[in-house]
Amino acid sequence: MEPIIIVGSGMAGYGLARELRKRRADLPITLITADDGAGYSKPMLSTALTQHQSAEQLQQNTAETLAAQLGVQIRTHTRVEAIDVEAHALRMGHEQITYGKLVLALGADPVNPGLAGDAAHTVMSVNDLNDYREFRHRLAGSQRITILGGGLIGCEFANDLALAGYEVQMVHPREWPLERLLPAMVAHELVQKMTERGVVWHMPRKAVAVWQAATGVQVELDNGERLQTDVVLSAIGLRPRTALAQSAGLSVGRGIQVDRQLHTSDADVCAIGDCAEVAGMVLPFVQPLLTQVRTLGAILAGEVVELSYPAMPVTIKTPIWPLVVAGAAVTAEQDWQIEQVEGGTRARLFDAGGQLQGFALAGAATKERTVLAKALPALLPLNNAP
Ligand SMILES: Cc1cc2nc3c(=O)[nH]c(=O)nc-3n(C[C@H](O)[C@H](O)[C@H](O)COP(=O)(O)OP(=O)(O)OC[C@H]3O[C@@H](n4cnc5c(N)ncnc54)[C@H](O)[C@@H]3O)c2cc1C
C-alpha cells in the first residue's frame, strides 16, 4: 500500500497522524518535516516567560519519541521541494518518493516587515520553537523590546514581556490594536491596562528602518521618531505557505484552497492547518485546525463526512486584561452594544434581525464565553443542517 504522506510536523501534521492512528492501525504513514520534528504547543510560545518555561522545557517530545508513539515514519530536516501530482511523487533534493494520499500541513510564514537600515537584519519573528530559542537567547542581557504589530501575537508577547519585567514599546499602524477583532472601546481598555504595566504605544505608526546604535538598535518610525531598543520583534502577520502547492498547479487563493473534505483541486492531495484556505476561510487558530484534523482523519480512514465549524471563540492570552473574541470580523461601521459589567466589559454585535453575530469579552466578562458562544450561528454549518 502506498503511504499517506503528511508534510509538516506542527499541530496539524502531528494532530492528523494521531487521529489516523487512532482510527486505523494498518495505514502506512510517513511524516516529512523541514525542521527537527520536535513536538511542542505553539500557543505556549507567547506566555512562556510568565509560565517560567524555557525553550527546552516547551519541547514536549522529540521526533524519535513521536515516531515510536504513533507508529509512523518521520523524516526530519527534509524539505519537500516539488510535488508531481500526476506521478503522485514528491521531490526532496535528488530523492523522489511516491504517495497514495498527500496531506500538506505546511503552516504560514511571518510577513516580512520590509525595513531599511543597517540593523534591519536583526529584526526577528517568533513562529516556531527554534525561533523562540533564538528569541530567549537575544533577551538574555536585554531590557528594552520593541514589538512591531499589535495583533494577537504582538499583544500576547507584549503582555508576557511586560509581566516579566521588560520595557516594552509597541508600534502599530492603526488607531488601536487588534482592530479586526475588537471594537475601539475594548481595545482602548487593553491599551490602558498595558500602559499601566509600562508598555509604551506608538499608534498609528509604522516602523520604516532599524539602525545600529551605540547600545542596541534604533527603530525609526514613519514620523521620523527613533526608539532606542535592544531587541525588535516583528509580529505584523502571517501568510499561508502556498508556493509548493502553487508550483504543483494546485488552486491557491490566500491559502491552499480545499473543499469541505479538505481536498485541494487534486483529489489525492489535501491541506490542513495554517496553510489551508478551507471553504473560503483562512483561520490560523487551534480550534479550526483540530476540527479539520478530526474530519480528515475520518475521511482518510474511509468514512464519508464533511467539515463543519461551530462558533469558535478565541482567547487572547493577555492576562493583564483577559480577552475572548468570536464571530464576525470587525469593521469600523458596525454598531456594537457595549456594556460595563463588574470587573469587565461585554461587547456584542447583532444583525438587523437581532441575531448575535459576534462578541468581544474583557476582564471578568470573559466567563460568559460559553453561554454567548452557544447563541452564535455556526461558522460553517453542515450542508444538510436545518
Ligand atoms: C506565538 C503564537 C501564539 C499562538 N497562540 C494561539 C492561541 O492562543 N490560540 C490559537 O487558537 N492559536 C494560536 N496560535 C496559532 C496556532 O498556534 C497555529 O494555528 C498552529 O500552531 C498552526 O499549526 P500548523 O501545523 O498549521 O503549522 P506549523 O506549526 O507552522 O507547522 C508547519 C510545519 O510545516 C513544515 N514545513 C513547511 N514547509 C515545508 C516543506 N516544504 N517541506 C517540509 N516541511 C515543511 C515546518 O517545518 C513545520 O513543521 C498562535 C500562534 C503563534 C505563533
The ligand as a Tripos MOL2 file, in Angstrom:
@<TRIPOS>MOLECULE
LIG
   53    58     1     0     0
SMALL
NO_CHARGES

@<TRIPOS>ATOM
      1 C1          3.0860   32.8740   19.3140 C.3       1 LIG1
      2 C2          1.8050   32.2360   18.8450 C.ar      1 LIG1
      3 C3          0.7460   32.0810   19.7200 C.ar      1 LIG1
      4 C4         -0.4370   31.4870   19.3080 C.ar      1 LIG1
      5 N1         -1.4770   31.3750   20.1850 N.ar      1 LIG1
      6 C5         -2.6290   30.8120   19.7880 C.ar      1 LIG1
      7 C6         -3.7260   30.6590   20.6980 C.ar      1 LIG1
      8 O1         -3.6480   31.0390   21.8600 O.2       1 LIG1
      9 N2         -4.8830   30.0770   20.2550 N.ar      1 LIG1
     10 C7         -4.9970   29.6360   18.9670 C.ar      1 LIG1
     11 O2         -6.0660   29.1160   18.6120 O.2       1 LIG1
     12 N3         -3.9780   29.7730   18.0740 N.ar      1 LIG1
     13 C8         -2.7940   30.3340   18.4540 C.ar      1 LIG1
     14 N4         -1.7710   30.4520   17.5620 N.ar      1 LIG1
     15 C9         -1.9230   29.8580   16.2180 C.3       1 LIG1
     16 C10        -1.6500   28.3380   16.2360 C.3       1 LIG1
     17 O3         -0.5380   28.0850   17.0470 O.3       1 LIG1
     18 C11        -1.4320   27.8520   14.8030 C.3       1 LIG1
     19 O4         -2.6690   27.9920   14.1340 O.3       1 LIG1
     20 C12        -0.9750   26.3850   14.6990 C.3       1 LIG1
     21 O5          0.0690   26.0920   15.5890 O.3       1 LIG1
     22 C13        -0.5360   26.1000   13.2530 C.3       1 LIG1
     23 O6         -0.0880   24.7760   13.1320 O.3       1 LIG1
     24 P1          0.3150   24.1790   11.6990 P.3       1 LIG1
     25 O7          0.6340   22.7350   11.9450 O.co2     1 LIG1
     26 O8         -0.7070   24.5190   10.6850 O.co2     1 LIG1
     27 O9          1.6480   24.9690   11.2660 O.3       1 LIG1
     28 P2          3.1330   24.9750   11.8520 P.3       1 LIG1
     29 O10         3.1540   24.7120   13.2950 O.co2     1 LIG1
     30 O11         3.7600   26.2370   11.3680 O.co2     1 LIG1
     31 O12         3.8400   23.7390   11.1460 O.3       1 LIG1
     32 C14         4.2530   23.7890    9.7940 C.3       1 LIG1
     33 C15         5.2180   22.6420    9.5510 C.3       1 LIG1
     34 O13         5.4650   22.5090    8.1470 O.3       1 LIG1
     35 C16         6.8530   22.2990    7.9260 C.3       1 LIG1
     36 N5          7.1420   22.6770    6.5450 N.ar      1 LIG1
     37 C17         6.8180   23.8330    5.9050 C.ar      1 LIG1
     38 N6          7.2080   23.7800    4.6040 N.ar      1 LIG1
     39 C18         7.7610   22.5430    4.4150 C.ar      1 LIG1
     40 C19         8.3320   21.8780    3.2970 C.ar      1 LIG1
     41 N7          8.3840   22.4470    2.0730 N.pl3     1 LIG1
     42 N8          8.8300   20.6270    3.4650 N.ar      1 LIG1
     43 C20         8.7610   20.0080    4.6790 C.ar      1 LIG1
     44 N9          8.2180   20.5980    5.7860 N.ar      1 LIG1
     45 C21         7.7200   21.8470    5.6500 C.ar      1 LIG1
     46 C22         7.5000   23.1470    9.0080 C.3       1 LIG1
     47 O14         8.8430   22.7550    9.2240 O.3       1 LIG1
     48 C23         6.5860   22.8210   10.1990 C.3       1 LIG1
     49 O15         6.9620   21.5950   10.7800 O.3       1 LIG1
     50 C24        -0.5630   31.0470   17.9580 C.ar      1 LIG1
     51 C25         0.4980   31.2120   17.0550 C.ar      1 LIG1
     52 C26         1.6760   31.7920   17.4870 C.ar      1 LIG1
     53 C27         2.8270   31.9670   16.5230 C.3       1 LIG1
@<TRIPOS>BOND
     1     1     2 1
     2     2     3 ar
     3     2    52 ar
     4     3     4 ar
     5     4     5 ar
     6     4    50 ar
     7     5     6 ar
     8     6     7 ar
     9     6    13 1
    10     7     8 2
    11     7     9 ar
    12     9    10 ar
    13    10    11 2
    14    10    12 ar
    15    12    13 ar
    16    13    14 ar
    17    14    15 1
    18    14    50 ar
    19    15    16 1
    20    16    17 1
    21    16    18 1
    22    18    19 1
    23    18    20 1
    24    20    21 1
    25    20    22 1
    26    22    23 1
    27    23    24 1
    28    24    25 2
    29    24    26 1
    30    24    27 1
    31    27    28 1
    32    28    29 2
    33    28    30 1
    34    28    31 1
    35    31    32 1
    36    32    33 1
    37    33    34 1
    38    33    48 1
    39    34    35 1
    40    35    36 1
    41    35    46 1
    42    36    37 ar
    43    36    45 ar
    44    37    38 ar
    45    38    39 ar
    46    39    40 ar
    47    39    45 ar
    48    40    41 1
    49    40    42 ar
    50    42    43 ar
    51    43    44 ar
    52    44    45 ar
    53    46    47 1
    54    46    48 1
    55    48    49 1
    56    50    51 ar
    57    51    52 ar
    58    52    53 1
@<TRIPOS>SUBSTRUCTURE
     1 LIG1         1 GROUP 0 **** ****
